[in-house]
Amino acid sequence: MPRLRRSDKRKHELSLEVLSVLAHVEANQDPEPWVALWGGAAEAEVAFEALRGQLRVDPQQSYEKWLTSLTRAADDDEPDEDAAPWAGRVRLRRK
């Protein structure tokens, strides 16, 4: 369902809904939910430009390259050097 068009300053903010859509795009490697959230390709690109700083995107990176890199992130076979190693089962402490 497309996002309601709002003309106020909160239209382009990094909300839980936007983060959820970004996670869905990355997990399923399908950019359609991002475009559908904003109501079309042109609006999605405008939203990207408005959210560029909050998304921590390189200033020289174009919208198309960002969307392509987001959908290909799960294809990388290289391990993430900054990721914490798997520590096994996590146990919760009871008080």
Backbone as CSV, one residue per row, in Angstrom:
resi,resn,N_x,N_y,N_z,CA_x,CA_y,CA_z,C_x,C_y,C_z
1,MET,0.838,-1.170,0.000,0.000,0.000,0.000,0.887,1.238,0.000
2,PRO,0.676,2.129,-0.943,1.539,3.307,-1.018,1.364,4.212,0.196
3,ARG,2.426,4.871,0.517,2.426,5.809,1.630,1.530,6.999,1.292
4,LEU,0.816,7.493,2.280,-0.009,8.674,2.061,0.886,9.865,1.772
5,ARG,0.495,10.647,0.839,1.291,11.815,0.477,1.034,12.921,1.493
6,ARG,2.101,13.340,2.127,1.994,14.398,3.113,2.849,15.562,2.665
7,SER,2.376,16.748,2.863,3.125,17.917,2.423,3.912,18.557,3.558
8,ASP,3.842,17.977,4.750,4.562,18.585,5.857,6.007,18.121,5.889
9,LYS,6.771,18.618,6.841,8.200,18.332,6.916,8.512,16.894,7.327
10,ARG,7.547,16.154,7.827,7.787,14.790,8.289,7.582,13.748,7.186
11,LYS,7.354,14.195,5.979,7.121,13.263,4.882,8.329,12.360,4.654
12,HIS,9.506,12.926,4.662,10.724,12.160,4.406,11.534,12.029,5.687
13,GLU,11.092,11.155,6.557,11.879,10.869,7.741,12.097,9.367,7.840
14,LEU,13.184,9.009,8.475,13.558,7.607,8.587,12.748,6.970,9.720
15,SER,11.592,6.463,9.368,10.678,5.881,10.347,10.857,4.360,10.395
16,LEU,10.165,3.755,11.322,10.198,2.298,11.431,9.667,1.649,10.158
17,GLU,8.665,2.262,9.566,8.095,1.748,8.320,9.138,1.745,7.199
18,VAL,9.884,2.829,7.087,10.921,2.928,6.051,12.024,1.910,6.309
19,LEU,12.446,1.781,7.557,13.476,0.798,7.894,13.017,-0.624,7.609
20,SER,11.760,-0.904,7.878,11.216,-2.234,7.589,11.225,-2.530,6.096
21,VAL,10.863,-1.541,5.303,10.870,-1.723,3.851,12.296,-1.924,3.353
22,LEU,13.237,-1.173,3.886,14.635,-1.347,3.488,15.140,-2.742,3.842
23,ALA,14.759,-3.236,5.002,15.149,-4.595,5.387,14.524,-5.619,4.453
24,HIS,13.278,-5.402,4.074,12.596,-6.303,3.151,13.275,-6.284,1.775
25,VAL,13.627,-5.106,1.310,14.304,-4.983,0.010,15.624,-5.736,0.034
26,GLU,16.385,-5.548,1.100,17.686,-6.203,1.190,17.551,-7.716,1.332
27,ALA,16.596,-8.172,2.123,16.433,-9.603,2.346,15.926,-10.321,1.102
28,ASN,14.987,-9.723,0.400,14.382,-10.368,-0.765,14.985,-9.934,-2.089
29,GLN,15.899,-9.009,-2.040,16.575,-8.489,-3.233,15.572,-8.037,-4.286
30,ASP,14.585,-7.305,-3.826,13.527,-6.809,-4.692,13.270,-5.344,-4.357
31,PRO,13.586,-4.408,-5.255,13.419,-2.987,-4.957,11.971,-2.498,-5.029
32,GLU,11.052,-3.329,-5.455,9.661,-2.900,-5.634,9.011,-2.346,-4.366
33,PRO,9.222,-2.943,-3.183,8.597,-2.367,-1.987,9.048,-0.935,-1.697
34,TRP,10.304,-0.621,-2.002,10.806,0.750,-1.801,10.055,1.713,-2.712
35,VAL,9.901,1.335,-3.957,9.203,2.190,-4.923,7.719,2.279,-4.556
36,ALA,7.124,1.183,-4.156,5.705,1.180,-3.805,5.426,2.007,-2.554
37,LEU,6.354,2.019,-1.619,6.182,2.799,-0.396,5.979,4.273,-0.695
38,TRP,6.705,4.767,-1.673,6.651,6.190,-1.995,5.641,6.509,-3.085
39,GLY,5.102,5.507,-3.754,4.055,5.749,-4.741,4.538,5.867,-6.168
40,GLY,5.790,5.565,-6.439,6.298,5.596,-7.808,7.802,5.791,-7.829
41,ALA,8.377,5.585,-9.003,9.836,5.653,-9.145,10.379,7.056,-8.897
42,ALA,9.708,8.061,-9.429,10.181,9.439,-9.261,10.115,9.861,-7.795
43,GLU,9.028,9.518,-7.115,8.880,9.863,-5.711,9.882,9.110,-4.839
44,ALA,10.191,7.872,-5.212,11.171,7.076,-4.470,12.556,7.697,-4.579
45,GLU,12.882,8.221,-5.740,14.188,8.870,-5.912,14.260,10.173,-5.118
46,VAL,13.171,10.917,-5.083,13.122,12.147,-4.284,13.276,11.807,-2.803
47,ALA,12.618,10.750,-2.362,12.730,10.318,-0.967,14.157,9.894,-0.647
48,PHE,14.793,9.200,-1.578,16.185,8.800,-1.378,17.063,10.026,-1.183
49,GLU,16.893,11.026,-2.029,17.700,12.245,-1.918,17.445,12.948,-0.590
50,ALA,16.199,12.958,-0.139,15.869,13.603,1.127,16.434,12.827,2.320
51,LEU,16.521,11.518,2.199,17.000,10.660,3.286,18.478,10.299,3.152
52,ARG,19.154,10.829,2.170,20.547,10.467,1.883,21.428,10.533,3.129
53,GLY,21.337,11.596,3.893,22.174,11.745,5.086,21.835,10.743,6.168
54,GLN,20.560,10.450,6.339,20.139,9.501,7.365,20.453,8.068,6.968
55,LEU,20.502,7.804,5.670,20.825,6.461,5.184,22.331,6.227,5.132
56,ARG,23.100,7.267,5.380,24.569,7.222,5.351,25.092,6.730,4.004
57,VAL,24.622,7.387,2.967,25.021,7.046,1.610,26.149,7.984,1.185
58,ASP,27.107,7.445,0.446,28.204,8.241,-0.085,27.642,9.363,-0.948
59,PRO,28.106,10.601,-0.772,27.552,11.731,-1.530,27.665,11.587,-3.050
60,GLN,28.637,10.854,-3.535,28.794,10.678,-4.978,27.973,9.520,-5.528
61,GLN,27.401,8.724,-4.686,26.656,7.552,-5.146,25.280,7.962,-5.673
62,SER,24.938,7.450,-6.833,23.654,7.773,-7.444,22.554,6.891,-6.848
63,TYR,21.323,7.283,-7.108,20.167,6.519,-6.622,20.170,5.110,-7.201
64,GLU,20.432,4.997,-8.503,20.416,3.687,-9.153,21.480,2.762,-8.571
65,LYS,22.693,3.301,-8.327,23.764,2.474,-7.769,23.443,2.070,-6.334
66,TRP,22.817,2.972,-5.573,22.437,2.645,-4.201,21.409,1.522,-4.176
67,LEU,20.408,1.632,-5.018,19.362,0.620,-5.061,19.923,-0.724,-5.525
68,THR,20.823,-0.700,-6.486,21.467,-1.924,-6.963,22.326,-2.536,-5.865
69,SER,23.085,-1.704,-5.145,23.934,-2.241,-4.078,23.103,-2.794,-2.930
70,LEU,21.947,-2.198,-2.681,21.066,-2.684,-1.625,20.481,-4.044,-1.973
71,THR,20.134,-4.236,-3.234,19.540,-5.507,-3.641,20.585,-6.592,-3.856
72,ARG,21.835,-6.216,-3.973,22.894,-7.214,-4.156,23.685,-7.476,-2.883
73,ALA,23.322,-6.835,-1.780,24.083,-6.975,-0.545,24.095,-8.415,-0.040
74,ALA,23.015,-9.131,-0.210,22.952,-10.511,0.278,23.719,-11.479,-0.613
75,ASP,24.088,-11.068,-1.820,24.828,-11.931,-2.734,26.312,-12.006,-2.419
76,ASP,26.808,-11.080,-1.622,28.235,-11.042,-1.338,28.650,-12.295,-0.594
77,ASP,29.661,-12.975,-1.119,30.171,-14.170,-0.468,31.291,-13.849,0.506
78,GLU,31.759,-12.610,0.501,32.843,-12.225,1.377,32.317,-12.052,2.800
79,PRO,33.015,-12.584,3.783,32.567,-12.407,5.162,32.755,-10.966,5.612
80,ASP,31.902,-10.523,6.488,31.981,-9.178,7.034,33.036,-9.164,8.125
81,GLU,34.096,-8.380,7.937,35.193,-8.358,8.893,34.794,-7.733,10.219
82,ASP,33.802,-6.843,10.202,33.379,-6.153,11.419,32.326,-6.930,12.196
83,ALA,31.830,-8.005,11.629,30.774,-8.765,12.291,31.340,-9.543,13.475
84,ALA,30.542,-9.637,14.506,30.963,-10.407,15.679,30.906,-11.892,15.344
85,PRO,31.852,-12.661,15.823,31.809,-14.100,15.549,30.628,-14.746,16.259
86,TRP,30.177,-15.852,15.718,29.039,-16.551,16.301,29.449,-17.081,17.664
87,ALA,28.684,-16.724,18.671,29.029,-17.093,20.043,28.221,-18.273,20.548
88,GLY,27.462,-18.894,19.688,26.656,-20.014,20.134,25.327,-19.548,20.703
89,ARG,24.703,-20.411,21.454,23.384,-20.114,22.017,23.491,-19.032,23.088
90,VAL,22.575,-18.121,23.050,22.523,-17.052,24.044,21.561,-17.468,25.141
91,ARG,21.990,-17.351,26.359,21.129,-17.706,27.486,20.703,-16.440,28.220
92,LEU,19.444,-16.385,28.523,18.929,-15.254,29.266,19.079,-15.490,30.748
93,ARG,19.435,-14.456,31.459,19.563,-14.562,32.913,18.225,-14.271,33.556
94,ARG,17.894,-15.062,34.507,16.652,-14.830,35.263,17.018,-14.235,36.600
95,LYS,16.238,-13.273,37.003,16.510,-12.627,38.299,15.675,-13.221,39.384
